Amino acid sequence: MTRTVEATGVQEARARLEREGFRVFNVTPPRTSGVAALTRFGRAGAHPRVKANDFLLFNQQLAALVRAGIPILQAISMLRKRAASARLRTVLGEVEEQIRGGAALSQAFASQGGVFPRIYTASILAGERSGALDEVLGRYVSYMRRNVALRRKIRGALAYPLFLLFASACMVTFLTVYVVPRMSELFAGFGNELPTVTQIVVGLSRWLTVNILWIGPLVIGGSIVLFLWSRTPNGKLYISKMLLKIPLAGGLVVQLSVAQATRSLATLLAGGITLVESWEIASESITNFELRRRSSSILPMIREGRSFTESLETADWMPPLAIDMIGIGERSGSLREMLDEVAVFYDAESEVRLEQLTTTLEPAILVVMGGVVVTILLAIYLPIIQSISSGAGVTGAHR
């Protein structure tokens, strides 16, 4: 028998049903959709995802406890009490209740409505079936470490260009909105015709000053609408297509996707999961929706009995070198090992591409913003220089 109840969480729903006399086998939270999905930044489930660093630490500790022979229920209880994240403590409390009710660890994790990645729950399930849960957890910890390290490198590489762009925008806004209007009052007393560049800058400054009251809310409102649209399927697909067309950035997105997909696939295959199931789960790790859309033809072809390499070629986005390496691994019976090699290779390639991107962005931002600032300064100083020159000429004529 299945019954639907409204509750703030899995634990409350279970307790309410048990008070009514029901014997509860499983509680599955509903998927979030519509406006609620947008407010959760597109993430489904009863809880937002746990932070990557907290999740990594939890899995490191869980792997150590399982390796030491501590029962799963006791290990989860210990980690729940020690977890620094309140969000993780709440989720682990519900997992603990499910395990007490007879659910397996993988089932308890999967029932949390998207809190835990599908690759994680599938790996746990494979470890339970094979009796090598500690090994599976160890492989997943290594997988997470590489992902977290790569994320940190990306954030670190893009932090300075973004800061530079923000600082430059603030400087230009200050000069345009505050300095230029005050200097234009001084220019009015010169009596001479202002240079063309000064007229353009002063006109733009006046327009911004007069219309700032509706431009500000319009920009904020437009940003909010754009953000919400970017969380919709059509918005994600359009942005993903645009990213692939940007020089350097498009290549970087492809390389990161190759590394992520092959690493996920290798992790799942190492847990004893079939290629069909592994690719079905690993394809979800492709964050670019255009590349994921192109990859939709791979799974049906594998199910039809075609080779994995041939199926990848039909997707038409993976680099030829990656396909060649995977083909060698598939023909030699060492697909998992070769997938690991592909992931390591494209990790290194993406780091090089990321460095190229940042070294191109920084001078480009400096040149563009420097040109804007120089233009504004010329607009300010040219009338002053012109006035001084005309004044000196008049004085010389009187003499």
RODO-281418 format. One record per residue (C-alpha): residue in three letters; x, y, z. Coordinates in steps of 0.2 Angstrom, whole numbers, plus 2048, in hexadecimal, padded with zeros to 3 digits. Last residue first. Layout:
BEGIN
ALAXYZ;...
//
This chain:
BEGIN
ARG9019CC784;HIS8EE9CB781;ALA8F19BD774;GLY8FB9B2780;THR8EE9B378D;VAL8E19AE781;GLY8EB99F77B;ALA8EE99A78D;GLY8DC99A791;SER8D9990781;SER8E6983786;ILE8DF982798;SER8CD980792;GLN8D2972786;ILE8DC969794;ILE8CD96A79F;PRO8C1965791;LEU8CD95678D;TYR8CE9507A0;ILE8BD9497A3;ALA8BA941792;LEU8CB93A792;LEU8C89337A4;ILE8B992A79D;THR8C192378E;VAL8D091D799;VAL8C49147A4;VAL8BB90C796;GLY8CC90778E;GLY8D290079E;MET8C28F67A0;VAL8C48EE78F;VAL8D78EB790;LEU8D68E57A2;ILE8C88D979F;ALA8D28D2790;PRO8E28D179A;GLU8D98C67A7;LEU8CE8BC79B;THR8DC8B5791;THR8E78AF79F;THR8D78A87A7;LEU8D289E798;GLN8E4897795;GLU8E58917A7;LEU8D48897A5;ARG8DA880795;VAL8E987A79E;GLU8DF8737AD;SER8D286C7A1;GLU8E0862798;ALA8E685B7A9;ASP8D58557AE;TYR8D384F79C;PHE8E284379E;VAL8DC83D7B0;ALA8CA83A7A9;VAL8D183079A;GLU8DD8267A5;ASP8CE8217B0;LEU8C481C7A1;MET8D281279C;GLU8D28087AC;ARG8C08057AB;LEU8C0800799;SER8CE7F379B;GLY8C77E5790;SER8D37E8782;ARG8C67ED776;GLU8BD7F9782;GLY8CD801788;ILE8D3804777;GLY8C280C772;ILE8C3817782;MET8D481E77C;ASP8CD82176B;ILE8BE829771;ALA8C883577C;LEU8D383976E;PRO8C583D762;PRO8BE84A76E;MET8AC846775;TRP89E85076D;ASP89784675F;ALA88B83B768;THR88C82E75A;GLU89F82C75F;LEU89A827771;SER88F81976B;GLU89D812760;THR8A881276F;PHE89C80977A;SER8997FB76D;ARG8887F8766;GLY87D7EB76F;GLU86C7F476D;ARG86D7F9780;ILE87E80277C;MET87580B76D;PRO866810779;LEU872817785;ILE87D822779;SER86F82B771;SER86C837780;SER87E83D77F;ARG87A84C774;ARG86D852781;ARG87B85078E;LEU88785A784;GLU879868782;PHE875867795;ASN88786A79A;THR8888627AC;ILE88D8517A6;SER88B8477B6;GLU87A8407B1;SER8838367A3;ALA88C82C7B1;ILE87B8257B7;GLU87581E7A6;TRP88781A7A2;SER88980F7B1;GLU8798067AF;VAL87D80179D;LEU88F7FD7A1;THR88A7F27AF;ILE88E7F67C1;GLY89C7ED7CA;GLY8A27FB7D5;ALA8B17FE7C9;LEU8A48017BB;LEU89C80F7C6;THR8AD8187C9;ALA8B28167B7;LEU8A281E7B1;SER8A382D7BD;ARG8B58307B8;THR8B182F7A5;ALA8A283B7A7;GLN8AC8477B2;ALA8BB8487A7;VAL8B1849796;SER8A685779E;LEU8B68617A3;GLN8BD85F792;VAL8AD864789;VAL8AB873795;LEU8BD879792;GLY8BB87877F;GLY8AC883780;ALA8B588F78C;LEU8C4891780;PRO8B989A773;ILE8A789B778;LYS89B89076D;LEU89A88277A;LEU89488F787;MET88689577C;LYS87F88377A;SER87F88178D;ILE87689178F;TYR86988C783;LEU86787B78B;LYS86688279D;GLY85988F798;ASN84E88278F;PRO84F87679E;THR84B8857AA;ARG85888A7B7;SER85F8987AA;TRP84D89F7AA;LEU84E8A27BC;PHE85F8AB7BB;LEU8598B57AC;VAL8498BB7B5;ILE8548BF7C4;SER8608C97BA;GLY8528D27B1;GLY84B8D77C1;ILE85C8DE7C8;VAL85F8E77B7;LEU84E8EE7B7;PRO84F8F37C9;GLY85F8FD7C6;ILE8599047B5;TRP84A90C7BD;LEU8529177CA;ILE8629197C0;ASN8589227B2;VAL85E9347B6;THR87092F7BB;LEU8729237AC;TRP86C92F7A0;ARG87793D7A7;SER8879317A6;LEU88392C794;GLY88293E78F;VAL892943799;VAL89B934791;ILE89593977F;GLN89894B781;THR8A9948788;VAL8AE93D779;THR8A894A76D;PRO8B3958775;LEU8A996677E;GLU8A5976776;ASN8AD984780;GLY8A398E78D;PHE8AE98779B;GLY8A19897A9;ALA89797A7A3;PHE8A696F7A4;LEU8A69717B7;GLU89496B7B8;SER89A95C7AD;MET8A79587BA;ARG89A9547C7;PRO8909497BB;VAL8A09407B5;VAL8A693B7C7;TYR8979337CF;VAL88D9297C2;THR89A9267B4;LEU8AA9257BF;PHE8A291A7CD;THR89A90F7C0;VAL8AB90D7B7;MET8B39097C7;CYS8A68FC7CD;ALA8A78F37BC;SER8BA8F27BD;ALA8B98EB7CF;PHE8AC8DE7C9;LEU8B68D97BA;LEU8C68D77C4;PHE8BD8CD7D1;LEU8B68C17C3;PRO8C78C07BB;TYR8CF8BC7CD;ALA8C28AE7D2;LEU8C28A57C1;ALA8D289B7C5;GLY8CE8977D7;ARG8BC8927D3;ILE8C38867C6;LYS8D087F7D1;ARG8C487C7DF;ARG8B88737D4;LEU8C78687CE;ALA8CC8647E0;VAL8BA8607E4;ASN8B88547D5;ARG8C884B7D9;ARG8C48497EB;MET8B38437E6;TYR8B98347DC;SER8C682F7E9;VAL8B882F7F6;TYR8AD8257E9;ARG8BB8187E8;GLY8BD8167FB;LEU8AA8157FC;VAL8AA8067F0;GLU8B87FE7F9;ASP8B07FF80A;LEU89F7F9802;ALA8A77E97FC;GLY8997DC7FF;SER8967DC7EC;ARG8837E07EE;GLU8867ED7FB;GLY8947F57F1;ALA88A7F67E2;LEU87C7FE7EC;ILE88880B7F3;SER88E80F7E1;ALA87D8117DB;THR87981D7EA;TYR8898277E6;ILE8868287D3;ARG87482E7D6;PRO87B83D7E0;PHE87583F7F2;VAL86784C7F7;GLY85D8467E8;GLY84D8417F1;GLN85483A801;SER84D8287FC;ALA85E8247F3;PHE868825803;ALA85D81A80D;GLN85C80E7FE;SER86F80D7FD;LEU87180A80F;ALA8647FC80F;ALA8537FF817;GLY84E7F5826;GLY845802830;ARG85480683A;ILE85D80A829;GLN84F816825;GLU85081F836;GLU863821833;VAL861828822;GLU854835829;GLY86183A836;LEU86E83A829;VAL86484781F;THR86285282F;ARG875851834;LEU87A855822;ARG870865822;ALA87786A833;SER88886882C;ALA896864839;ALA892852839;ARG89784984A;LYS88684384F;ARG88183E83E;LEU89283583C;MET89082A84B;SER87E825846;ILE883821834;ALA89181683B;GLN88680D847;LEU87980983A;ILE88780482E;PRO88F7F883A;ILE8A17FC83F;GLY8AE7F0836;ALA8BC7FC836;ARG8BB7FE823;VAL8A9803826;LEU8AF811832;ALA8BC817826;ALA8B1817817;LEU8A4821821;GLN8B182E827;GLN8B7831815;ASN8A583180F;PHE8A083E81C;LEU8AF849818;LEU8AB849805;PHE89884D809;ASP89D85C813;ASN8A9862806;ALA89D8607F8;LYS88F869801;VAL87F85E804;ARG8728607F7;PRO8628697FB;HIS855860805;ALA844858801;GLY8488557EF;ALA84C85D7DF;ARG85986A7DB;GLY8558777CE;PHE85C8867D9;ARG8508807E7;THR8468907E4;LEU84488A7D2;ALA83F8797D7;ALA8318807E2;VAL82B88B7D4;GLY82787B7C9;SER82E86B7CF;THR8358627DF;ARG83584F7DE;PRO82B8477EC;PRO83383F7FB;THR83482C7FC;VAL83082380C;ASN83381080D;PHE82D801817;VAL82180A823;ARG8157FF82D;PHE80580982F;GLY7FC80C840;GLU7F881E83F;ARG80782284A;GLU81281983E;LEU80C824830;ARG810834839;ALA82182E83E;ARG82682982C;ALA82083A826;GLU82A843833;GLN83A83A82F;VAL83883C81D;GLY83684F81E;THR82B85E821;ALA81B85381E;GLU80C851813;VAL80783F811;THR805834802;ARG800821804;THR8068127FC;MET800800800;
//
